[in-house]
Every structure is written in C-alpha cells, then in structure tokens.
Amino acid sequence: MVCAVYDRFCGKLAKGGVRRAAYEGPLDFAVRAGALETELSAEIEEITALYVQLRYAGAGEGPDRLTEAIKRFPRRR
C-alpha cells in the first residue's frame, strides 16, 4: 500500500515533466525533483521523508499521513 501511494506521488511529478528514473532511489529523486520544482521542494522533502520512514524503517505515523500529504500535493500540468 505504501508503495502504491508513493507511486501516485511520483505520477503527479511525472505529469509536470519530472520523471523518476528506474535506478533512482527516493532520496536522490527528492533532491533532483526539489531542484527542478523549487516552489514545491518542502512538500517533496516531507512526502519523501514520510515514505522512507514507512517503507524502509517500518516506523512513522502511519500511511494516513503520507496519503493526506500526497492528496494535498498539487497536480502538475
């Protein structure tokens, strides 16, 4: 479930022209996406941190907060 939610976030960025490469981890992608979408860099960092906590550390506030953050993330072009 967490991966599917994160994929939705990546899809929103892809619609704006920022596509995640197959070899690119979430942290590297966040750095590159934040540099390209500077007005959204704080949101990109927040969503990525939540995802990493849930996916890799098994910790965090649960998938609901990640889902809500992605819902608030603006749709791209």
Phi and psi restraints in degrees (value plus and minus 20) as a CYANA .aco file:
   2 VAL   PHI     -81.4   -41.4
   2 VAL   PSI     -60.6   -20.6
   3 CYS   PHI     -85.6   -45.6
   3 CYS   PSI     -59.9   -19.9
   4 ALA   PHI     -84.3   -44.3
   4 ALA   PSI     -59.1   -19.1
   5 VAL   PHI     -85.9   -45.9
   5 VAL   PSI     -63.4   -23.4
   6 TYR   PHI     -85.1   -45.1
   6 TYR   PSI     -57.5   -17.5
   7 ASP   PHI     -81.1   -41.1
   7 ASP   PSI     -55.3   -15.3
   8 ARG   PHI     -83.1   -43.1
   8 ARG   PSI     -61.3   -21.3
   9 PHE   PHI     -81.3   -41.3
   9 PHE   PSI     -66.6   -26.6
  10 CYS   PHI     -81.2   -41.2
  10 CYS   PSI     -55.4   -15.4
  11 GLY   PHI     -84.8   -44.8
  11 GLY   PSI     -58.6   -18.6
  12 LYS   PHI     -82.4   -42.4
  12 LYS   PSI     -62.6   -22.6
  13 LEU   PHI     -87.7   -47.7
  13 LEU   PSI     -58.3   -18.3
  14 ALA   PHI     -82.0   -42.0
  14 ALA   PSI     -56.4   -16.4
  15 LYS   PHI     -81.7   -41.7
  15 LYS   PSI     -46.7    -6.7
  16 GLY   PHI    -111.3   -71.3
  16 GLY   PSI     -16.2    23.8
  17 GLY   PHI      79.4   119.4
  17 GLY   PSI     -18.6    21.4
  18 VAL   PHI    -125.5   -85.5
  18 VAL   PSI      76.7   116.7
  19 ARG   PHI    -120.5   -80.5
  19 ARG   PSI     118.6   158.6
  20 ARG   PHI    -101.0   -61.0
  20 ARG   PSI     107.5   147.5
  21 ALA   PHI     -94.7   -54.7
  21 ALA   PSI     131.7   171.7
  22 ALA   PHI     -79.2   -39.2
  22 ALA   PSI     -51.8   -11.8
  23 TYR   PHI    -108.1   -68.1
  23 TYR   PSI     -24.8    15.2
  24 GLU   PHI    -110.2   -70.2
  24 GLU   PSI     102.2   142.2
  25 GLY   PHI     -94.5   -54.5
  25 GLY   PSI     146.5   186.5
  26 PRO   PHI     -83.0   -43.0
  26 PRO   PSI     -56.3   -16.3
  27 LEU   PHI     -90.3   -50.3
  27 LEU   PSI     -63.6   -23.6
  28 ASP   PHI     -84.0   -44.0
  28 ASP   PSI     -60.2   -20.2
  29 PHE   PHI     -82.9   -42.9
  29 PHE   PSI     -61.3   -21.3
  30 ALA   PHI     -82.3   -42.3
  30 ALA   PSI     -60.4   -20.4
  31 VAL   PHI     -83.3   -43.3
  31 VAL   PSI     -67.5   -27.5
  32 ARG   PHI     -86.9   -46.9
  32 ARG   PSI     -65.2   -25.2
  33 ALA   PHI     -83.5   -43.5
  33 ALA   PSI     -60.1   -20.1
  34 GLY   PHI     -85.1   -45.1
  34 GLY   PSI     -53.3   -13.3
  35 ALA   PHI     -91.1   -51.1
  35 ALA   PSI     -52.3   -12.3
  36 LEU   PHI    -104.3   -64.3
  36 LEU   PSI     -51.3   -11.3
  37 GLU   PHI    -137.5   -97.5
  37 GLU   PSI      47.3    87.3
  38 THR   PHI     -78.8   -38.8
  38 THR   PSI     -52.9   -12.9
  39 GLU   PHI     -91.5   -51.5
  39 GLU   PSI     -34.6     5.4
  40 LEU   PHI    -133.7   -93.7
  40 LEU   PSI     -10.9    29.1
  41 SER   PHI     -80.6   -40.6
  41 SER   PSI     -57.4   -17.4
  42 ALA   PHI     -85.1   -45.1
  42 ALA   PSI     -61.8   -21.8
  43 GLU   PHI     -87.5   -47.5
  43 GLU   PSI     -60.3   -20.3
  44 ILE   PHI     -81.3   -41.3
  44 ILE   PSI     -64.4   -24.4
  45 GLU   PHI     -83.5   -43.5
  45 GLU   PSI     -62.5   -22.5
  46 GLU   PHI     -82.8   -42.8
  46 GLU   PSI     -68.4   -28.4
  47 ILE   PHI     -82.7   -42.7
  47 ILE   PSI     -62.5   -22.5
  48 THR   PHI     -84.8   -44.8
  48 THR   PSI     -62.4   -22.4
  49 ALA   PHI     -82.5   -42.5
  49 ALA   PSI     -62.1   -22.1
  50 LEU   PHI     -82.7   -42.7
  50 LEU   PSI     -65.2   -25.2
  51 TYR   PHI     -81.0   -41.0
  51 TYR   PSI     -67.3   -27.3
  52 VAL   PHI     -81.7   -41.7
  52 VAL   PSI     -62.1   -22.1
  53 GLN   PHI     -80.1   -40.1
  53 GLN   PSI     -65.3   -25.3
  54 LEU   PHI     -93.6   -53.6
  54 LEU   PSI     -63.3   -23.3
  55 ARG   PHI     -96.5   -56.5
  55 ARG   PSI     -64.5   -24.5
  56 TYR   PHI    -124.1   -84.1
  56 TYR   PSI     -51.1   -11.1
  57 ALA   PHI    -120.2   -80.2
  57 ALA   PSI     -32.9     7.1
  58 GLY   PHI      44.1    84.1
  58 GLY   PSI       1.3    41.3
  59 ALA   PHI    -142.5  -102.5
  59 ALA   PSI     157.9   197.9
  60 GLY   PHI      97.8   137.8
  60 GLY   PSI    -192.1  -152.1
  61 GLU   PHI    -109.6   -69.6
  61 GLU   PSI     -13.3    26.7
  62 GLY   PHI      78.7   118.7
  62 GLY   PSI     144.2   184.2
  63 PRO   PHI     -87.8   -47.8
  63 PRO   PSI     -39.0     1.0
  64 ASP   PHI     -82.3   -42.3
  64 ASP   PSI     -61.2   -21.2
  65 ARG   PHI     -86.7   -46.7
  65 ARG   PSI     -60.1   -20.1
  66 LEU   PHI     -83.2   -43.2
  66 LEU   PSI     -66.0   -26.0
  67 THR   PHI     -79.3   -39.3
  67 THR   PSI     -64.6   -24.6
  68 GLU   PHI     -84.8   -44.8
  68 GLU   PSI     -61.1   -21.1
  69 ALA   PHI     -82.6   -42.6
  69 ALA   PSI     -59.0   -19.0
  70 ILE   PHI     -92.3   -52.3
  70 ILE   PSI     -55.5   -15.5
  71 LYS   PHI     -81.4   -41.4
  71 LYS   PSI     -58.9   -18.9
  72 ARG   PHI     -94.3   -54.3
  72 ARG   PSI     -42.9    -2.9
  73 PHE   PHI     -83.6   -43.6
  73 PHE   PSI     108.5   148.5
  74 PRO   PHI     -85.3   -45.3
  74 PRO   PSI     125.3   165.3
  75 ARG   PHI     -88.2   -48.2
  75 ARG   PSI     123.9   163.9
  76 ARG   PHI    -115.8   -75.8
  76 ARG   PSI     132.5   172.5
